[in-house]
Amino acid sequence: MKNVSIIREPEDPIAETRISLGSPRGSEDFYIVFRGDPEKVVELLQNALLVARVALPKHAYEDNRGM
């Protein structure tokens, strides 16, 4: 079973809504750290997922790994 941690942090002076997602290597567990209004966080996650489903398979992103 996946273990999920959700953590709300203090407001961010730069971004109205901020989200960080992560998963430790070799684990199905994950975390969500967010700042801002929870309803706006959900809306941002939904919009980001729609874009990611199209853009990521097409490699339509900036790659800063230094390759």
N, C-alpha and C positions, 0 to 999 in steps of 0.2 A: 504494500500500500504506500502511496506517495505521501510524504510529509510536507505540508505547505506552511510556511511562515509568512504572515502578512504584518508589516510594520509601518506605522504612520510616523513620519518625521515632522519637525517644525516647518512652517511655511518657508518658501524659498524666495529671496528678494529678486531673483532673475527670472524664474519661470512660475507662472500661475499654477501649472500642474506639472509634476515631475514624477516619473516612474522608473524604477530600476528592477529588472528581472534577472534571476540567475539560478544556476543549478550546479552543485558541486560535481566535479569529475567522477564518473562511474556511479552516479546516483540518479534516481528518478525523482528525488526530492527537489523542491525549488522554493524560491522566496520571491516576494513582491514587497518592495519598499516604495512608499509613495508620499508625496507632499501635495497638499491642495484638497479641494472638495472631492469626496469619494465618488459622487455621481459623475463629475467631470473626468475622474481617473478612469472609470469604467468606459465612458464615451471615447476617451483617447485610446485606451487599449483596443476597443473594437475597431476604431478607424485605422489604427496602426496595423492590426492583424489583416484587415482587408487589403491594405497596400502591400504588406509583406508577402502575402500569398501570391501576389502577381509579380512583384519586383524581384524578390530573392531568387526564385527559380531561373529568372532571366539574367541574373547577375547584374541587375540594374541598380547598382549601389557604388559608392566610393569605397575603395579598398585601401586602407591606410596601414596595412601590415608590413610595408616596406619590401615587398617582393620585387 
